[in-house]
Amino acid sequence: MNIYNALSENKKQLAVLIDPDKYSSKSLIDAVVVARKAMVSFFLVGGSLLEKVNLDETIRVIKDNCEIPVIIFPGDVLQINDQADAILLLSLISGRNPELLIGKHVVAAPYLKESGLEILPTGYMLIDSGRPTTASYMSNSLPIPSNKDGIAVSTAMAGEMLGLKLIYMDGGSGALNPIPLSMIENVKSAISVPLILGGGITTPQAASERFKAGADVIVVGNAIETENSLIERMAEVVFSF
Ligand code: 1GP
C-alpha cells in the first residue's frame, strides 16, 4: 500500500496515536481491536520522549493484530523501525532549531534508506496550546502563537514550496486547547498538500469542527488512552463527511 496516496485521498481520515509508554500489551491489543472495528485509517506510533524501550514490541503487537498501516511519528532518530509501513520525516518548520530542520535527517538518512520504510516528508508545525508540551520542550523550539494565523499560513506555504508533501499542525500531545478553527481554515486555503491536525482533540464535536475547517487527517492520542470507545465515536464523525 502506498501510504502517501492513501493520505492524499480526498476524504477525511482518522489516525490513532499510540505512545508506546502509555500502553501495556493487553491495553494495546484492546485498542487495536476497537480501531480495527471502527475502521481507523492509520496508527501513528512514537513520541517526543520515550521512557520505555518498547517501540519494537509495540509495532509488532499492532502488526500481529490488524492490517491498519503503521506510520512512525518519530521524536528522535532512535525511533526508526523497519516493521512499520512508513515514517513521517518531520522538519520542524515552526521552529528555528537546525537539528530538527536538517541535522537529525542527515544522521538518519542512511538508516532510512536501508529500512525500506516509505518516507513521508512532512512540514511539522507546533502551535501554542496554552501550556508547554513535551514536544515544545524536547524540541527546544518556540511554538507559533495560536492567534497568529498569518505566521502559520506563511510557514505552511514555505513548507510546501520547499517540497514537503504533508503539513502537520500540532498543539502537542495533551494540548490544553486544540488548534483554533480560523487558523486551520486559513492554512488549508493556502496549501494544496494534505493537512494533518492533532493535539488536544478530545471530543467528536471538536474533531468534526476541525474536519469542517479543512483538516484532512485528525490525530487523536491522549483522549483514547483512557477511553477506547472514543475511537468508535471519533470514527463515526469521519464517516459522516
Ligand atoms: C500529538 O497530535 C498528537 O502529537 C495527538 O495529540 O495526544 O493530545 O490527542 P493528543
Residues whose N, C-alpha, C, O or C-beta is under 5 A from the ligand:
A	BS01	1GP	L17 D170 G172 S173 G174 A175 G198 G199 G200 I201 V219 V220 G221 N222 A223
